[in-house]
Amino acid sequence: MYDKFLSPVGRQLHESAIRRMGTVIARAPDMVSFAAGYPDPASFPWEELRELADGLLASREPGVLQYGPTRGYGPLLETIVGVLSARGIATTPDQLTITSGSQQGIDLIGRVLISPGDAVLVELPAYTGAIAAFKNAQAHLVGVRQDADGIDLDDLDAVCLRERAAGRTVNLLYLVPNFQNPAGSLLSLERRQRLLAWADRRDVLIVEDDPYGALYFDDVTTAGATRPMRADDGHGRVIYLSTFSKTLAPGFRVGWMVAPGALIERFETAKQTIDLMTGSFDQRIVHEAVSRGIVDRLAPQLRQIYRAKRDVMQEALREAFGDRVSWDVPKGGFFLWATLPDGCEDEALLARAVEEHVVFVIGSAFYVDGTGHNRIRLSFSAPTPDRIREGTRRLAAAMAALEVGTR
Ligand SMILES: Cc1ncc(COP(=O)(O)O)c(C=O)c1O
């Protein structure tokens, strides 16, 4: 009955494939979820956060619970300037805005920079939250191949020229250079430099989404391997997004965006009508957590936790599948991007896996070109090591049942 009330955009709204999994998981409490990229809840610094929250509320300082500037809490913006400087990015608060998670930054880019029908270039595969946001802005999403070193620059240029020859505007390239979601890939430093030159040459803006850069494992030995492109962006080509979701806690919904001042003003205006501001209380807690060194102290522990979980998952997969399932070893982040044996297809496997009480995200959800059915994304970040082993056994049972069924 409500369909007639929906606008054309409202009718076509796209949901992220990962969020959709949430309902499946909620229905079965015993479900092992390798689906959403949730941080390990045992890593949250509960006690320190409780003390910070107590202190803030005891202060009765009105700003703690009051409306504030859309751009964000001033001292937090200053703190983020410091966080960025440690990543090699020199910036000032006028080039910054706080966002409700980096997801809001992606959505703001869709609203402010994308016209209906514009071609937006994304990796094959790409983060589903960006795919959904850009589709909602009515972008025409075009995929670019990538390998273990990240996006393929020859394909990128060919795709860009092809889209332009077809009469489409190509203004934006979105990518996740550090421990990509879902592929876990790390864009090589050489490609980062070449991408900046490419963006200049083709007059394109790069959206560099970096939630996982701090979560590298011991295999990342080259100093500066995660250095953001924004750090070497002499020509204002890069819009940089990051977040405290993976390095502190996602419940605060505190992320940020760095862009040339003229663009930041547009993003700020767009944000005003969405939420007026990111929550004051959340920003204050995050500010205290960063400035008191809690976030920096946590980082080595997180790297250790996630590396250990990656290793548990790799071992469990080898034990359960031998060499029938393969993957590139992720050097950081939350995800293992697995290739299925010939004839095993992502959606059929998921349908069977739900019956075995284990879920993951189907590979095809990350491809804008309709491929990827031989892939699945397994998040090792949230479940305990025992649950990772149990979930992997269930996954193997699901695959075995599927194979019996098709024989
Ligand atoms: C690549 C990427 N970008 C953005 C986000 C959104 O993060 P936030 O919690 O900061 O909105 C995620 C979350 O999983 C992600 O993987």
The ligand as an ORCA input file, in Angstrom:
! r2SCAN-3c Opt
* xyz 0 1
  C      36.093      0.004      3.596
  C      35.160      0.518      4.624
  N      34.776      1.791      4.588
  C      33.932      2.301      5.496
  C      33.421      1.530      6.502
  C      32.448      2.148      7.468
  O      33.041      2.355      8.705
  P      32.424      3.312      9.816
  O      32.082      2.443     10.959
  O      33.509      4.280     10.120
  O      31.233      3.989      9.224
  C      33.774      0.177      6.589
  C      33.190     -0.685      7.624
  O      33.255     -1.872      7.611
  C      34.674     -0.340      5.626
  O      35.072     -1.608      5.644
*
